[in-house]
Amino acid sequence: MGIVEILGVAGSLSLLAGWRLYLTILATGIAMHFGWLPLPEHLAALKVLANPWVLGVAAIGTVAEFTADKIAWVDSAWDTVHSVIRPLGGALLALALVDSSDPAWQVVAFLLGGGGALLSHGAKATTRAVVNVSPEPYSNAVVSTGEDVATGGLLALAIAFPPLAIAIAIVMAVAAVVVIIALRRLLRNIKATLKKALGDAPASPAAELPQAGTSAPD
């Protein structure tokens, strides 16, 4: 892989780690184990992901995340716990993909990988906060299943076709920004509506003025 493909794969893995960290590690490790992801010699550090112990822990984490992500409010609690773990995991994945002999690239990869994972994690966590407000019980499972399918599909594309990885990373980053902005506005509107429905909205200035024909108390 050339530098563009390496950066594309690094960006894709980091952003996907913000959605499904353990699944990303598991899928990448399996690809390493079976040789589906050809790597230059300087990326030998990534072979640790193919270690059976690493694959075992990643598989356990994948199952736990798959289960927790389908339950309302448990998913938000899981996201809160992973607010640091996912960005760190994304940063380390990106770091492992760059040439270890170039410290400057290592710093850039670590920062961009962590930032990308944090960005996609923020979009995911914000989406779940909105979904959890919904009264019906199936939206969490539907959204979570969609994330599972999208993560698996995008991982397969990035690993099988590294030249496409840079496009995947760009589209995911832009989509995450748009989702965060849109859903934060929606959350504010939902909170305002709930306050009004519960009678917590502040009275309007007009309501505080004495009506015509009445006099203010002495």
N, C-alpha and C positions, 0 to 999 in steps of 0.2 A: 504494500500500500504506500502511496505517496503521502506527502504532508497534508494535502487537502482531505484525502480519505481518512487519514488518522484523526484529524481534527473533527471531521464529520462524525465518525464513530464515537469519539470521545464526547462530543456534544450530545449526540443522541442517547448514549448510555447514561450520561449525567442527568439529562432532562427526564428520561424514563425512570431513573432511580428516585426522582421526586414523587412519582406515582406509585411505583412498585419496586422498592429497593431490593428485596430478597429475590423476587422473580427475575429482576435484571441480572443480579449476580449469578443466580442459578442457571439461567439461559446462556449467559456468556461463558460460564464455566463448562457447561455441556458442549458448547460450540468449540471451546478450546480442546476438550477431551477427545472429541471425534474429528478434530482438524477442519471443522467447517469455517473457521475464521482464520485465514492465513495471516501470520504476523511476521514483520521483520525481526531480525535477531535481537534488536535492542528492546523489543517488547516482551522479552522472555519473562519479565516479572509478572506479567498477566497470567502465566501458566499456573500460578498459585491458586487461581480460581478453579482450576480443574482438579485440585486436590480433593480426594474423597471426603475428608473431614469438612472442608469448606463447602462442598456440595451438600453434605448432610445437614449442616447448620442452615444453609440457605434454603434447603427444602423444608425444614421445620419452620423457618421464618415465613416462607411462602404460604404454607398451610395456615399458620396462625393469622397472617395478614389477610388471606382470602376469607377466613371465617369472621374475623373482627370487622372487616370492611363491609359486611352485609347487614350489620345490626345498627339500628338508629342510635345515635349518641355514643355508642361504643366506638364507632368509626372516628368520630371527632376526638374522643379521648386517645385513641391510637395515633391519630394525626398529631395531637399535641405532644405526645411522648416522642414522636419521631421528627419533631421540628428541628432538632439538632442532628439526629442520626442520619436522616436522609441527605441533607446537604453535605455532611462529612463523607458519607459513602459515595455520593456523586463526585466529590472532589478527589477522593482517593482513586476512583475508577479512571477519571480523566488523567490523574497524575501518572498512573501506571502505563498509560498509552503513549506518553511522550518520551523522547530520548533522554535517558537518565544522565547523559554526559553534558546536557545543556541546562544549567540551573535556571536561566531566564525563562525558557519554555516550561520548565517545571512549575515555576511560580505562576506563570500565566495560566497554565492548564489547571492548577489547583484552584485558583480564584474563579476562573470561568466555569469549571466543573461544579464547584460549590454554589456559585451564583445561579447556574442553570437549574440545579436540583432544588435550590430554595425557591426559585421562581415557579417551577412546576408544582412543587409541594404547596406553595401558597394558593395556586389556582385550584388544586385538588381540595385543600382544606376549606377554602371559601365556598366551593361548590357544595361540599357536604354540609356546611353550616346552613346554606339555603335549603337544601333537600330535607334536612332534619326538621325544618319548620312545617313541612307538608304533613297534613293529618293522616293521609293514607299510608299503609305499612309496606308497600312494595317498591317505592321509588328508590330506596337505598340499595336494594338488591339489583334493581335494573341498572342504576348508574354504576355501581361497583362492577357488575358483570361487563358492562360496556368498557370500563377502564381495563379490566382483565384482557378482553379481546384486543383492544387497541394496543395495549402494551406488548402482548405477544406478537401481534402482527407487525408492529413497527420495529420490534427487536429483530424479528426474522428478516425484514427488509434491510435493516442496517447491517446485519451480519452477512447476509447472502449477497448484497449489492452495496459495498462500501461507498461507491461514488454517489449513491442516493442518500447517504447518511447526512451529508451537509444540508441537503434540502429538507430532510426530515427534521433536523435540529432547528433550522430557521423557522419552519412552519410551526413547530411546537412552541418555540419561544414567543413568536408573535401571538399565537392563539392563547397562550398562558396570560400574557399582558392584557389582551382584550377581555378574557374571562374574568380576571381579577377586577378590572375597572367596572365591568358591567354588573357583576354580582355584588360588589360592594355598594353600588348605587341601589340595587334591588334590596339588599339587606337594610339599608337606611330607610327605604320606603316601607318595608315590612314593619320595622320597629316603630316608625311614626304611626302607621295604621293601627298597630296593637295598642299603643299608648292612647290613641284617640278612642278606640273601642272600649278600653278599660276606664275611660274618664280621666286619664292622667294628662291629657293635653291642656296646655295653659289657656285660660280664658282669653277671648279676644278683647282688645281695648274697648271696642264698642259696647261689649256686654257690661263693662265696669262703669260706663257713664250713666247718669240718671236719665230716665226716659222723659220725653216731653210731657209737660203738665204736672210733673212731680218736682218736689223741691228736695234739695239735699238736707239730710238731718242736721239739726242745730249742733 
